[in-house]
């Protein structure tokens, strides 16, 4: 199960890492990306991880200081997480 989890979230974790490592993105947005990544790597239930990460990212998605390319990445991440959540049902 652990290996399957890592495969499922690899693209999401990669995008979160890109946002976190981009120094042109404001610190609060990088922090939300890092928090989401940490949540997805935690030992919580899969549904809780996905919901918490989506909530964290939704909180910052309309930040006026976010560069458009970073917003697009965040939207993609949220879409991927929502798709994974739908597949769990």
PDB file with SEQRES, HELIX, SHEET and CRYST1 records, atoms N, CA, C and O in Angstrom:
SEQRES   1 A   89  UNK UNK UNK UNK UNK UNK UNK UNK UNK UNK UNK UNK UNK          
SEQRES   2 A   89  UNK UNK UNK UNK UNK UNK UNK UNK UNK UNK UNK UNK UNK          
SEQRES   3 A   89  UNK UNK UNK UNK UNK UNK UNK UNK UNK UNK UNK UNK UNK          
SEQRES   4 A   89  UNK UNK UNK UNK UNK UNK UNK UNK UNK UNK UNK UNK UNK          
SEQRES   5 A   89  UNK UNK UNK UNK UNK UNK UNK UNK UNK UNK UNK UNK UNK          
SEQRES   6 A   89  UNK UNK UNK UNK UNK UNK UNK UNK UNK UNK UNK UNK UNK          
SEQRES   7 A   89  UNK UNK UNK UNK UNK UNK UNK UNK UNK UNK UNK                  
HELIX    1 AA1 UNK A    2  UNK A   21  1                                  20    
HELIX    2 AA2 UNK A   27  UNK A   40  1                                  14    
HELIX    3 AA3 UNK A   46  UNK A   60  1                                  15    
HELIX    4 AA4 UNK A   68  UNK A   88  1                                  21    
CRYST1    1.000    1.000    1.000  90.00  90.00  90.00 P 1           1          
ATOM      1  N   UNK A   1       0.829  -1.195   0.000  1.00  0.00           N  
ATOM      2  CA  UNK A   1       0.000   0.000   0.000  1.00  0.00           C  
ATOM      3  C   UNK A   1       0.866   1.249   0.000  1.00  0.00           C  
ATOM      4  O   UNK A   1       0.549   2.207  -0.704  1.00  0.00           O  
ATOM      5  N   UNK A   2       1.936   1.268   0.756  1.00  0.00           N  
ATOM      6  CA  UNK A   2       2.822   2.437   0.839  1.00  0.00           C  
ATOM      7  C   UNK A   2       3.405   2.758  -0.533  1.00  0.00           C  
ATOM      8  O   UNK A   2       3.446   3.927  -0.916  1.00  0.00           O  
ATOM      9  N   UNK A   3       3.854   1.762  -1.279  1.00  0.00           N  
ATOM     10  CA  UNK A   3       4.438   1.996  -2.596  1.00  0.00           C  
ATOM     11  C   UNK A   3       3.390   2.570  -3.544  1.00  0.00           C  
ATOM     12  O   UNK A   3       3.688   3.457  -4.344  1.00  0.00           O  
ATOM     13  N   UNK A   4       2.154   2.059  -3.451  1.00  0.00           N  
ATOM     14  CA  UNK A   4       1.090   2.575  -4.300  1.00  0.00           C  
ATOM     15  C   UNK A   4       0.815   4.039  -3.968  1.00  0.00           C  
ATOM     16  O   UNK A   4       0.570   4.846  -4.865  1.00  0.00           O  
ATOM     17  N   UNK A   5       0.853   4.380  -2.692  1.00  0.00           N  
ATOM     18  CA  UNK A   5       0.647   5.761  -2.256  1.00  0.00           C  
ATOM     19  C   UNK A   5       1.692   6.686  -2.874  1.00  0.00           C  
ATOM     20  O   UNK A   5       1.354   7.763  -3.365  1.00  0.00           O  
ATOM     21  N   UNK A   6       2.926   6.283  -2.853  1.00  0.00           N  
ATOM     22  CA  UNK A   6       3.990   7.129  -3.383  1.00  0.00           C  
ATOM     23  C   UNK A   6       3.828   7.331  -4.887  1.00  0.00           C  
ATOM     24  O   UNK A   6       4.070   8.426  -5.395  1.00  0.00           O  
ATOM     25  N   UNK A   7       3.430   6.304  -5.586  1.00  0.00           N  
ATOM     26  CA  UNK A   7       3.232   6.408  -7.032  1.00  0.00           C  
ATOM     27  C   UNK A   7       2.074   7.358  -7.326  1.00  0.00           C  
ATOM     28  O   UNK A   7       2.166   8.181  -8.237  1.00  0.00           O  
ATOM     29  N   UNK A   8       0.986   7.252  -6.565  1.00  0.00           N  
ATOM     30  CA  UNK A   8      -0.181   8.107  -6.774  1.00  0.00           C  
ATOM     31  C   UNK A   8       0.155   9.582  -6.620  1.00  0.00           C  
ATOM     32  O   UNK A   8      -0.319  10.405  -7.403  1.00  0.00           O  
ATOM     33  N   UNK A   9       0.960   9.928  -5.633  1.00  0.00           N  
ATOM     34  CA  UNK A   9       1.204  11.318  -5.310  1.00  0.00           C  
ATOM     35  C   UNK A   9       2.504  11.885  -5.884  1.00  0.00           C  
ATOM     36  O   UNK A   9       2.791  13.064  -5.681  1.00  0.00           O  
ATOM     37  N   UNK A  10       3.279  11.097  -6.577  1.00  0.00           N  
ATOM     38  CA  UNK A  10       4.544  11.599  -7.117  1.00  0.00           C  
ATOM     39  C   UNK A  10       4.382  12.865  -7.960  1.00  0.00           C  
ATOM     40  O   UNK A  10       5.123  13.823  -7.743  1.00  0.00           O  
ATOM     41  N   UNK A  11       3.441  12.913  -8.916  1.00  0.00           N  
ATOM     42  CA  UNK A  11       3.302  14.144  -9.716  1.00  0.00           C  
ATOM     43  C   UNK A  11       2.872  15.342  -8.859  1.00  0.00           C  
ATOM     44  O   UNK A  11       3.325  16.463  -9.088  1.00  0.00           O  
ATOM     45  N   UNK A  12       2.010  15.104  -7.885  1.00  0.00           N  
ATOM     46  CA  UNK A  12       1.553  16.183  -7.002  1.00  0.00           C  
ATOM     47  C   UNK A  12       2.714  16.686  -6.159  1.00  0.00           C  
ATOM     48  O   UNK A  12       2.926  17.893  -6.041  1.00  0.00           O  
ATOM     49  N   UNK A  13       3.462  15.764  -5.577  1.00  0.00           N  
ATOM     50  CA  UNK A  13       4.593  16.148  -4.734  1.00  0.00           C  
ATOM     51  C   UNK A  13       5.652  16.897  -5.543  1.00  0.00           C  
ATOM     52  O   UNK A  13       6.276  17.829  -5.036  1.00  0.00           O  
ATOM     53  N   UNK A  14       5.855  16.493  -6.790  1.00  0.00           N  
ATOM     54  CA  UNK A  14       6.820  17.177  -7.650  1.00  0.00           C  
ATOM     55  C   UNK A  14       6.390  18.621  -7.912  1.00  0.00           C  
ATOM     56  O   UNK A  14       7.211  19.536  -7.844  1.00  0.00           O  
ATOM     57  N   UNK A  15       5.117  18.823  -8.209  1.00  0.00           N  
ATOM     58  CA  UNK A  15       4.618  20.183  -8.448  1.00  0.00           C  
ATOM     59  C   UNK A  15       4.677  21.033  -7.179  1.00  0.00           C  
ATOM     60  O   UNK A  15       5.035  22.209  -7.236  1.00  0.00           O  
ATOM     61  N   UNK A  16       4.330  20.446  -6.044  1.00  0.00           N  
ATOM     62  CA  UNK A  16       4.425  21.180  -4.779  1.00  0.00           C  
ATOM     63  C   UNK A  16       5.871  21.584  -4.495  1.00  0.00           C  
ATOM     64  O   UNK A  16       6.133  22.684  -4.008  1.00  0.00           O  
ATOM     65  N   UNK A  17       6.790  20.697  -4.798  1.00  0.00           N  
ATOM     66  CA  UNK A  17       8.213  20.988  -4.609  1.00  0.00           C  
ATOM     67  C   UNK A  17       8.657  22.142  -5.523  1.00  0.00           C  
ATOM     68  O   UNK A  17       9.431  23.005  -5.109  1.00  0.00           O  
ATOM     69  N   UNK A  18       8.166  22.148  -6.754  1.00  0.00           N  
ATOM     70  CA  UNK A  18       8.496  23.238  -7.682  1.00  0.00           C  
ATOM     71  C   UNK A  18       8.015  24.580  -7.139  1.00  0.00           C  
ATOM     72  O   UNK A  18       8.747  25.569  -7.188  1.00  0.00           O  
ATOM     73  N   UNK A  19       6.790  24.617  -6.622  1.00  0.00           N  
ATOM     74  CA  UNK A  19       6.255  25.859  -6.059  1.00  0.00           C  
ATOM     75  C   UNK A  19       7.077  26.263  -4.844  1.00  0.00           C  
ATOM     76  O   UNK A  19       7.443  27.430  -4.702  1.00  0.00           O  
ATOM     77  N   UNK A  20       7.370  25.309  -3.969  1.00  0.00           N  
ATOM     78  CA  UNK A  20       8.126  25.601  -2.749  1.00  0.00           C  
ATOM     79  C   UNK A  20       9.529  26.127  -3.057  1.00  0.00           C  
ATOM     80  O   UNK A  20      10.017  27.018  -2.362  1.00  0.00           O  
ATOM     81  N   UNK A  21      10.170  25.595  -4.072  1.00  0.00           N  
ATOM     82  CA  UNK A  21      11.548  25.985  -4.394  1.00  0.00           C  
ATOM     83  C   UNK A  21      11.655  27.231  -5.263  1.00  0.00           C  
ATOM     84  O   UNK A  21      12.760  27.718  -5.503  1.00  0.00           O  
ATOM     85  N   UNK A  22      10.535  27.751  -5.735  1.00  0.00           N  
ATOM     86  CA  UNK A  22      10.533  28.936  -6.592  1.00  0.00           C  
ATOM     87  C   UNK A  22      10.574  30.188  -5.724  1.00  0.00           C  
ATOM     88  O   UNK A  22       9.581  30.534  -5.084  1.00  0.00           O  
ATOM     89  N   UNK A  23      11.705  30.859  -5.700  1.00  0.00           N  
ATOM     90  CA  UNK A  23      11.890  32.037  -4.838  1.00  0.00           C  
ATOM     91  C   UNK A  23      11.146  33.267  -5.346  1.00  0.00           C  
ATOM     92  O   UNK A  23      11.107  34.284  -4.654  1.00  0.00           O  
ATOM     93  N   UNK A  24      10.554  33.200  -6.538  1.00  0.00           N  
ATOM     94  CA  UNK A  24       9.751  34.325  -7.019  1.00  0.00           C  
ATOM     95  C   UNK A  24       8.313  34.240  -6.505  1.00  0.00           C  
ATOM     96  O   UNK A  24       7.537  35.184  -6.658  1.00  0.00           O  
ATOM     97  N   UNK A  25       7.965  33.112  -5.898  1.00  0.00           N  
ATOM     98  CA  UNK A  25       6.637  32.923  -5.312  1.00  0.00           C  
ATOM     99  C   UNK A  25       6.689  33.451  -3.869  1.00  0.00           C  
ATOM    100  O   UNK A  25       7.634  33.160  -3.136  1.00  0.00           O  
ATOM    101  N   UNK A  26       5.672  34.228  -3.465  1.00  0.00           N  
ATOM    102  CA  UNK A  26       5.650  34.757  -2.091  1.00  0.00           C  
ATOM    103  C   UNK A  26       5.761  33.663  -1.033  1.00  0.00           C  
ATOM    104  O   UNK A  26       5.334  32.525  -1.230  1.00  0.00           O  
ATOM    105  N   UNK A  27       6.350  34.051   0.091  1.00  0.00           N  
ATOM    106  CA  UNK A  27       6.651  33.102   1.160  1.00  0.00           C  
ATOM    107  C   UNK A  27       5.409  32.373   1.690  1.00  0.00           C  
ATOM    108  O   UNK A  27       5.474  31.177   1.972  1.00  0.00           O  
ATOM    109  N   UNK A  28       4.280  33.080   1.827  1.00  0.00           N  
ATOM    110  CA  UNK A  28       3.086  32.420   2.369  1.00  0.00           C  
ATOM    111  C   UNK A  28       2.578  31.317   1.431  1.00  0.00           C  
ATOM    112  O   UNK A  28       2.028  30.315   1.889  1.00  0.00           O  
ATOM    113  N   UNK A  29       2.762  31.503   0.135  1.00  0.00           N  
ATOM    114  CA  UNK A  29       2.334  30.499  -0.840  1.00  0.00           C  
ATOM    115  C   UNK A  29       3.300  29.315  -0.827  1.00  0.00           C  
ATOM    116  O   UNK A  29       2.881  28.160  -0.902  1.00  0.00           O  
ATOM    117  N   UNK A  30       4.588  29.610  -0.733  1.00  0.00           N  
ATOM    118  CA  UNK A  30       5.585  28.531  -0.622  1.00  0.00           C  
ATOM    119  C   UNK A  30       5.346  27.724   0.653  1.00  0.00           C  
ATOM    120  O   UNK A  30       5.497  26.502   0.663  1.00  0.00           O  
ATOM    121  N   UNK A  31       4.974  28.416   1.718  1.00  0.00           N  
ATOM    122  CA  UNK A  31       4.702  27.743   2.983  1.00  0.00           C  
ATOM    123  C   UNK A  31       3.485  26.825   2.863  1.00  0.00           C  
ATOM    124  O   UNK A  31       3.495  25.712   3.389  1.00  0.00           O  
ATOM    125  N   UNK A  32       2.440  27.282   2.177  1.00  0.00           N  
ATOM    126  CA  UNK A  32       1.253  26.439   1.971  1.00  0.00           C  
ATOM    127  C   UNK A  32       1.604  25.206   1.138  1.00  0.00           C  
ATOM    128  O   UNK A  32       1.100  24.113   1.398  1.00  0.00           O  
ATOM    129  N   UNK A  33       2.462  25.381   0.144  1.00  0.00           N  
ATOM    130  CA  UNK A  33       2.899  24.248  -0.677  1.00  0.00           C  
ATOM    131  C   UNK A  33       3.678  23.244   0.178  1.00  0.00           C  
ATOM    132  O   UNK A  33       3.481  22.034   0.063  1.00  0.00           O  
ATOM    133  N   UNK A  34       4.557  23.756   1.027  1.00  0.00           N  
ATOM    134  CA  UNK A  34       5.334  22.871   1.900  1.00  0.00           C  
ATOM    135  C   UNK A  34       4.420  22.158   2.894  1.00  0.00           C  
ATOM    136  O   UNK A  34       4.583  20.962   3.136  1.00  0.00           O  
ATOM    137  N   UNK A  35       3.463  22.878   3.470  1.00  0.00           N  
ATOM    138  CA  UNK A  35       2.523  22.256   4.415  1.00  0.00           C  
ATOM    139  C   UNK A  35       1.711  21.158   3.732  1.00  0.00           C  
ATOM    140  O   UNK A  35       1.498  20.090   4.305  1.00  0.00           O  
ATOM    141  N   UNK A  36       1.262  21.423   2.512  1.00  0.00           N  
ATOM    142  CA  UNK A  36       0.495  20.418   1.770  1.00  0.00           C  
ATOM    143  C   UNK A  36       1.347  19.182   1.494  1.00  0.00           C  
ATOM    144  O   UNK A  36       0.877  18.051   1.616  1.00  0.00           O  
ATOM    145  N   UNK A  37       2.581  19.407   1.128  1.00  0.00           N  
ATOM    146  CA  UNK A  37       3.498  18.285   0.865  1.00  0.00           C  
ATOM    147  C   UNK A  37       3.702  17.455   2.140  1.00  0.00           C  
ATOM    148  O   UNK A  37       3.683  16.225   2.096  1.00  0.00           O  
ATOM    149  N   UNK A  38       3.894  18.133   3.262  1.00  0.00           N  
ATOM    150  CA  UNK A  38       4.082  17.424   4.531  1.00  0.00           C  
ATOM    151  C   UNK A  38       2.842  16.629   4.913  1.00  0.00           C  
ATOM    152  O   UNK A  38       2.950  15.514   5.424  1.00  0.00           O  
ATOM    153  N   UNK A  39       1.668  17.196   4.670  1.00  0.00           N  
ATOM    154  CA  UNK A  39       0.417  16.492   4.968  1.00  0.00           C  
ATOM    155  C   UNK A  39       0.312  15.234   4.113  1.00  0.00           C  
ATOM    156  O   UNK A  39      -0.046  14.167   4.613  1.00  0.00           O  
ATOM    157  N   UNK A  40       0.624  15.358   2.820  1.00  0.00           N  
ATOM    158  CA  UNK A  40       0.519  14.203   1.926  1.00  0.00           C  
ATOM    159  C   UNK A  40       1.531  13.108   2.276  1.00  0.00           C  
ATOM    160  O   UNK A  40       1.313  11.940   1.954  1.00  0.00           O  
ATOM    161  N   UNK A  41       2.625  13.475   2.928  1.00  0.00           N  
ATOM    162  CA  UNK A  41       3.627  12.495   3.348  1.00  0.00           C  
ATOM    163  C   UNK A  41       3.393  11.970   4.764  1.00  0.00           C  
ATOM    164  O   UNK A  41       4.161  11.142   5.255  1.00  0.00           O  
ATOM    165  N   UNK A  42       2.338  12.449   5.420  1.00  0.00           N  
ATOM    166  CA  UNK A  42       2.076  12.049   6.807  1.00  0.00           C  
ATOM    167  C   UNK A  42       1.476  10.641   6.867  1.00  0.00           C  
ATOM    168  O   UNK A  42       1.234  10.007   5.839  1.00  0.00           O  
ATOM    169  N   UNK A  43       1.245  10.173   8.082  1.00  0.00           N  
ATOM    170  CA  UNK A  43       0.675   8.845   8.295  1.00  0.00           C  
ATOM    171  C   UNK A  43      -0.838   8.870   8.479  1.00  0.00           C  
ATOM    172  O   UNK A  43      -1.430   7.865   8.875  1.00  0.00           O  
ATOM    173  N   UNK A  44      -1.470  10.009   8.196  1.00  0.00           N  
ATOM    174  CA  UNK A  44      -2.924  10.110   8.321  1.00  0.00           C  
ATOM    175  C   UNK A  44      -3.607   9.259   7.256  1.00  0.00           C  
ATOM    176  O   UNK A  44      -2.960   8.726   6.355  1.00  0.00           O  
ATOM    177  N   UNK A  45      -4.930   9.143   7.378  1.00  0.00           N  
ATOM    178  CA  UNK A  45      -5.676   8.395   6.373  1.00  0.00           C  
ATOM    179  C   UNK A  45      -5.598   9.120   5.038  1.00  0.00           C  
ATOM    180  O   UNK A  45      -5.420  10.337   4.989  1.00  0.00           O  
ATOM    181  N   UNK A  46      -5.730   8.372   3.974  1.00  0.00           N  
ATOM    182  CA  UNK A  46      -5.614   8.921   2.627  1.00  0.00           C  
ATOM    183  C   UNK A  46      -6.636  10.031   2.400  1.00  0.00           C  
ATOM    184  O   UNK A  46      -6.297  11.079   1.850  1.00  0.00           O  
ATOM    185  N   UNK A  47      -7.874   9.814   2.814  1.00  0.00           N  
ATOM    186  CA  UNK A  47      -8.919  10.824   2.630  1.00  0.00           C  
ATOM    187  C   UNK A  47      -8.609  12.099   3.400  1.00  0.00           C  
ATOM    188  O   UNK A  47      -8.822  13.198   2.886  1.00  0.00           O  
ATOM    189  N   UNK A  48      -8.109  11.969   4.624  1.00  0.00           N  
ATOM    190  CA  UNK A  48      -7.773  13.130   5.440  1.00  0.00           C  
ATOM    191  C   UNK A  48      -6.613  13.907   4.811  1.00  0.00           C  
ATOM    192  O   UNK A  48      -6.634  15.137   4.773  1.00  0.00           O  
ATOM    193  N   UNK A  49      -5.623  13.199   4.327  1.00  0.00           N  
ATOM    194  CA  UNK A  49      -4.477  13.855   3.677  1.00  0.00           C  
ATOM    195  C   UNK A  49      -4.932  14.689   2.485  1.00  0.00           C  
ATOM    196  O   UNK A  49      -4.548  15.850   2.341  1.00  0.00           O  
ATOM    197  N   UNK A  50      -5.748  14.085   1.637  1.00  0.00           N  
ATOM    198  CA  UNK A  50      -6.208  14.763   0.422  1.00  0.00           C  
ATOM    199  C   UNK A  50      -7.054  15.979   0.781  1.00  0.00           C  
ATOM    200  O   UNK A  50      -6.849  17.061   0.232  1.00  0.00           O  
ATOM    201  N   UNK A  51      -7.991  15.809   1.689  1.00  0.00           N  
ATOM    202  CA  UNK A  51      -8.875  16.912   2.073  1.00  0.00           C  
ATOM    203  C   UNK A  51      -8.106  18.063   2.708  1.00  0.00           C  
ATOM    204  O   UNK A  51      -8.373  19.228   2.414  1.00  0.00           O  
ATOM    205  N   UNK A  52      -7.158  17.742   3.571  1.00  0.00           N  
ATOM    206  CA  UNK A  52      -6.362  18.783   4.228  1.00  0.00           C  
ATOM    207  C   UNK A  52      -5.506  19.536   3.221  1.00  0.00           C  
ATOM    208  O   UNK A  52      -5.415  20.762   3.279  1.00  0.00           O  
ATOM    209  N   UNK A  53      -4.883  18.817   2.303  1.00  0.00           N  
ATOM    210  CA  UNK A  53      -4.045  19.473   1.284  1.00  0.00           C  
ATOM    211  C   UNK A  53      -4.896  20.376   0.391  1.00  0.00           C  
ATOM    212  O   UNK A  53      -4.495  21.499   0.088  1.00  0.00           O  
ATOM    213  N   UNK A  54      -6.059  19.899  -0.029  1.00  0.00           N  
ATOM    214  CA  UNK A  54      -6.943  20.712  -0.869  1.00  0.00           C  
ATOM    215  C   UNK A  54      -7.370  21.972  -0.115  1.00  0.00           C  
ATOM    216  O   UNK A  54      -7.351  23.066  -0.677  1.00  0.00           O  
ATOM    217  N   UNK A  55      -7.747  21.825   1.134  1.00  0.00           N  
ATOM    218  CA  UNK A  55      -8.174  22.969   1.936  1.00  0.00           C  
ATOM    219  C   UNK A  55      -7.040  23.997   2.071  1.00  0.00           C  
ATOM    220  O   UNK A  55      -7.266  25.198   1.926  1.00  0.00           O  
ATOM    221  N   UNK A  56      -5.836  23.523   2.344  1.00  0.00           N  
ATOM    222  CA  UNK A  56      -4.688  24.415   2.487  1.00  0.00           C  
ATOM    223  C   UNK A  56      -4.434  25.187   1.203  1.00  0.00           C  
ATOM    224  O   UNK A  56      -4.178  26.391   1.238  1.00  0.00           O  
ATOM    225  N   UNK A  57      -4.503  24.502   0.082  1.00  0.00           N  
ATOM    226  CA  UNK A  57      -4.252  25.157  -1.208  1.00  0.00           C  
ATOM    227  C   UNK A  57      -5.400  26.082  -1.603  1.00  0.00           C  
ATOM    228  O   UNK A  57      -5.166  27.139  -2.189  1.00  0.00           O  
ATOM    229  N   UNK A  58      -6.631  25.701  -1.292  1.00  0.00           N  
ATOM    230  CA  UNK A  58      -7.783  26.563  -1.583  1.00  0.00           C  
ATOM    231  C   UNK A  58      -7.684  27.893  -0.835  1.00  0.00           C  
ATOM    232  O   UNK A  58      -8.124  28.930  -1.332  1.00  0.00           O  
ATOM    233  N   UNK A  59      -7.107  27.851   0.358  1.00  0.00           N  
ATOM    234  CA  UNK A  59      -6.971  29.068   1.159  1.00  0.00           C  
ATOM    235  C   UNK A  59      -6.078  30.119   0.491  1.00  0.00           C  
ATOM    236  O   UNK A  59      -6.255  31.315   0.723  1.00  0.00           O  
ATOM    237  N   UNK A  60      -5.131  29.687  -0.327  1.00  0.00           N  
ATOM    238  CA  UNK A  60      -4.180  30.636  -0.925  1.00  0.00           C  
ATOM    239  C   UNK A  60      -4.409  30.865  -2.415  1.00  0.00           C  
ATOM    240  O   UNK A  60      -3.737  31.704  -3.015  1.00  0.00           O  
ATOM    241  N   UNK A  61      -5.331  30.148  -3.017  1.00  0.00           N  
ATOM    242  CA  UNK A  61      -5.473  30.176  -4.478  1.00  0.00           C  
ATOM    243  C   UNK A  61      -5.811  31.565  -5.014  1.00  0.00           C  
ATOM    244  O   UNK A  61      -5.432  31.892  -6.138  1.00  0.00           O  
ATOM    245  N   UNK A  62      -6.506  32.379  -4.248  1.00  0.00           N  
ATOM    246  CA  UNK A  62      -6.889  33.708  -4.724  1.00  0.00           C  
ATOM    247  C   UNK A  62      -5.992  34.827  -4.203  1.00  0.00           C  
ATOM    248  O   UNK A  62      -6.353  36.002  -4.271  1.00  0.00           O  
ATOM    249  N   UNK A  63      -4.833  34.460  -3.687  1.00  0.00           N  
ATOM    250  CA  UNK A  63      -3.889  35.464  -3.209  1.00  0.00           C  
ATOM    251  C   UNK A  63      -3.484  36.358  -4.377  1.00  0.00           C  
ATOM    252  O   UNK A  63      -2.977  35.859  -5.382  1.00  0.00           O  
ATOM    253  N   UNK A  64      -3.696  37.672  -4.265  1.00  0.00           N  
ATOM    254  CA  UNK A  64      -3.384  38.575  -5.385  1.00  0.00           C  
ATOM    255  C   UNK A  64      -1.889  38.670  -5.704  1.00  0.00           C  
ATOM    256  O   UNK A  64      -1.511  39.124  -6.783  1.00  0.00           O  
ATOM    257  N   UNK A  65      -1.046  38.243  -4.767  1.00  0.00           N  
ATOM    258  CA  UNK A  65       0.401  38.303  -4.992  1.00  0.00           C  
ATOM    259  C   UNK A  65       0.956  37.064  -5.697  1.00  0.00           C  
ATOM    260  O   UNK A  65       2.141  37.012  -6.028  1.00  0.00           O  
ATOM    261  N   UNK A  66       0.100  36.076  -5.921  1.00  0.00           N  
ATOM    262  CA  UNK A  66       0.569  34.838  -6.538  1.00  0.00           C  
ATOM    263  C   UNK A  66       0.768  35.044  -8.036  1.00  0.00           C  
ATOM    264  O   UNK A  66      -0.140  35.512  -8.723  1.00  0.00           O  
ATOM    265  N   UNK A  67       1.952  34.695  -8.547  1.00  0.00           N  
ATOM    266  CA  UNK A  67       2.166  34.759 -10.001  1.00  0.00           C  
ATOM    267  C   UNK A  67       1.217  33.795 -10.714  1.00  0.00           C  
ATOM    268  O   UNK A  67       0.891  32.732 -10.184  1.00  0.00           O  
ATOM    269  N   UNK A  68       0.780  34.165 -11.903  1.00  0.00           N  
ATOM    270  CA  UNK A  68      -0.203  33.355 -12.639  1.00  0.00           C  
ATOM    271  C   UNK A  68       0.302  31.933 -12.887  1.00  0.00           C  
ATOM    272  O   UNK A  68      -0.473  30.983 -12.782  1.00  0.00           O  
ATOM    273  N   UNK A  69       1.586  31.770 -13.213  1.00  0.00           N  
ATOM    274  CA  UNK A  69       2.107  30.423 -13.467  1.00  0.00           C  
ATOM    275  C   UNK A  69       2.047  29.558 -12.212  1.00  0.00           C  
ATOM    276  O   UNK A  69       1.835  28.349 -12.305  1.00  0.00           O  
ATOM    277  N   UNK A  70       2.233  30.166 -11.037  1.00  0.00           N  
ATOM    278  CA  UNK A  70       2.147  29.416  -9.783  1.00  0.00           C  
ATOM    279  C   UNK A  70       0.687  29.059  -9.497  1.00  0.00           C  
ATOM    280  O   UNK A  70       0.396  27.964  -9.016  1.00  0.00           O  
ATOM    281  N   UNK A  71      -0.226  29.981  -9.792  1.00  0.00           N  
ATOM    282  CA  UNK A  71      -1.657  29.714  -9.601  1.00  0.00           C  
ATOM    283  C   UNK A  71      -2.089  28.534 -10.477  1.00  0.00           C  
ATOM    284  O   UNK A  71      -2.859  27.677 -10.045  1.00  0.00           O  
ATOM    285  N   UNK A  72      -1.585  28.503 -11.706  1.00  0.00           N  
ATOM    286  CA  UNK A  72      -1.911  27.401 -12.615  1.00  0.00           C  
ATOM    287  C   UNK A  72      -1.420  26.072 -12.045  1.00  0.00           C  
ATOM    288  O   UNK A  72      -2.127  25.067 -12.116  1.00  0.00           O  
ATOM    289  N   UNK A  73      -0.212  26.065 -11.482  1.00  0.00           N  
ATOM    290  CA  UNK A  73       0.308  24.838 -10.863  1.00  0.00           C  
ATOM    291  C   UNK A  73      -0.570  24.413  -9.687  1.00  0.00           C  
ATOM    292  O   UNK A  73      -0.874  23.231  -9.528  1.00  0.00           O  
ATOM    293  N   UNK A  74      -0.975  25.383  -8.864  1.00  0.00           N  
ATOM    294  CA  UNK A  74      -1.823  25.070  -7.705  1.00  0.00           C  
ATOM    295  C   UNK A  74      -3.165  24.501  -8.176  1.00  0.00           C  
ATOM    296  O   UNK A  74      -3.659  23.528  -7.607  1.00  0.00           O  
ATOM    297  N   UNK A  75      -3.755  25.104  -9.210  1.00  0.00           N  
ATOM    298  CA  UNK A  75      -5.011  24.579  -9.759  1.00  0.00           C  
ATOM    299  C   UNK A  75      -4.832  23.140 -10.240  1.00  0.00           C  
ATOM    300  O   UNK A  75      -5.687  22.285 -10.008  1.00  0.00           O  
ATOM    301  N   UNK A  76      -3.715  22.886 -10.910  1.00  0.00           N  
ATOM    302  CA  UNK A  76      -3.434  21.522 -11.384  1.00  0.00           C  
ATOM    303  C   UNK A  76      -3.302  20.549 -10.221  1.00  0.00           C  
ATOM    304  O   UNK A  76      -3.814  19.431 -10.278  1.00  0.00           O  
ATOM    305  N   UNK A  77      -2.624  20.971  -9.183  1.00  0.00           N  
ATOM    306  CA  UNK A  77      -2.445  20.117  -8.009  1.00  0.00           C  
ATOM    307  C   UNK A  77      -3.796  19.789  -7.384  1.00  0.00           C  
ATOM    308  O   UNK A  77      -4.084  18.633  -7.075  1.00  0.00           O  
ATOM    309  N   UNK A  78      -4.627  20.825  -7.198  1.00  0.00           N  
ATOM    310  CA  UNK A  78      -5.948  20.615  -6.600  1.00  0.00           C  
ATOM    311  C   UNK A  78      -6.779  19.677  -7.478  1.00  0.00           C  
ATOM    312  O   UNK A  78      -7.465  18.793  -6.965  1.00  0.00           O  
ATOM    313  N   UNK A  79      -6.721  19.865  -8.782  1.00  0.00           N  
ATOM    314  CA  UNK A  79      -7.465  18.981  -9.698  1.00  0.00           C  
ATOM    315  C   UNK A  79      -7.004  17.537  -9.573  1.00  0.00           C  
ATOM    316  O   UNK A  79      -7.824  16.620  -9.549  1.00  0.00           O  
ATOM    317  N   UNK A  80      -5.695  17.333  -9.493  1.00  0.00           N  
ATOM    318  CA  UNK A  80      -5.155  15.978  -9.355  1.00  0.00           C  
ATOM    319  C   UNK A  80      -5.603  15.347  -8.035  1.00  0.00           C  
ATOM    320  O   UNK A  80      -5.954  14.167  -7.989  1.00  0.00           O  
ATOM    321  N   UNK A  81      -5.588  16.139  -6.968  1.00  0.00           N  
ATOM    322  CA  UNK A  81      -6.016  15.621  -5.667  1.00  0.00           C  
ATOM    323  C   UNK A  81      -7.508  15.301  -5.665  1.00  0.00           C  
ATOM    324  O   UNK A  81      -7.928  14.284  -5.114  1.00  0.00           O  
ATOM    325  N   UNK A  82      -8.305  16.168  -6.280  1.00  0.00           N  
ATOM    326  CA  UNK A  82      -9.740  15.901  -6.354  1.00  0.00           C  
ATOM    327  C   UNK A  82     -10.036  14.651  -7.175  1.00  0.00           C  
ATOM    328  O   UNK A  82     -10.939  13.886  -6.835  1.00  0.00           O  
ATOM    329  N   UNK A  83      -9.291  14.441  -8.239  1.00  0.00           N  
ATOM    330  CA  UNK A  83      -9.454  13.231  -9.049  1.00  0.00           C  
ATOM    331  C   UNK A  83      -9.121  11.988  -8.219  1.00  0.00           C  
ATOM    332  O   UNK A  83      -9.838  10.989  -8.275  1.00  0.00           O  
ATOM    333  N   UNK A  84      -8.048  12.054  -7.462  1.00  0.00           N  
ATOM    334  CA  UNK A  84      -7.665  10.927  -6.599  1.00  0.00           C  
ATOM    335  C   UNK A  84      -8.752  10.664  -5.570  1.00  0.00           C  
ATOM    336  O   UNK A  84      -9.077   9.511  -5.286  1.00  0.00           O  
ATOM    337  N   UNK A  85      -9.313  11.726  -5.011  1.00  0.00           N  
ATOM    338  CA  UNK A  85     -10.377  11.564  -4.023  1.00  0.00           C  
ATOM    339  C   UNK A  85     -11.614  10.912  -4.652  1.00  0.00           C  
ATOM    340  O   UNK A  85     -12.244  10.056  -4.032  1.00  0.00           O  
ATOM    341  N   UNK A  86     -11.959  11.313  -5.871  1.00  0.00           N  
ATOM    342  CA  UNK A  86     -13.105  10.694  -6.566  1.00  0.00           C  
ATOM    343  C   UNK A  86     -12.849   9.208  -6.815  1.00  0.00           C  
ATOM    344  O   UNK A  86     -13.768   8.394  -6.721  1.00  0.00           O  
ATOM    345  N   UNK A  87     -11.626   8.861  -7.125  1.00  0.00           N  
ATOM    346  CA  UNK A  87     -11.290   7.449  -7.385  1.00  0.00           C  
ATOM    347  C   UNK A  87     -11.388   6.595  -6.136  1.00  0.00           C  
ATOM    348  O   UNK A  87     -11.552   5.378  -6.227  1.00  0.00           O  
ATOM    349  N   UNK A  88     -11.290   7.224  -4.961  1.00  0.00           N  
ATOM    350  CA  UNK A  88     -11.401   6.480  -3.705  1.00  0.00           C  
ATOM    351  C   UNK A  88     -12.831   6.070  -3.406  1.00  0.00           C  
ATOM    352  O   UNK A  88     -13.064   5.076  -2.718  1.00  0.00           O  
ATOM    353  N   UNK A  89     -13.782   6.824  -3.915  1.00  0.00           N  
ATOM    354  CA  UNK A  89     -15.201   6.543  -3.638  1.00  0.00           C  
ATOM    355  C   UNK A  89     -15.718   5.341  -4.353  1.00  0.00           C  
ATOM    356  O   UNK A  89     -16.891   4.994  -4.209  1.00  0.00           O  
TER     357      UNK A  89                                                      
END                                                                             
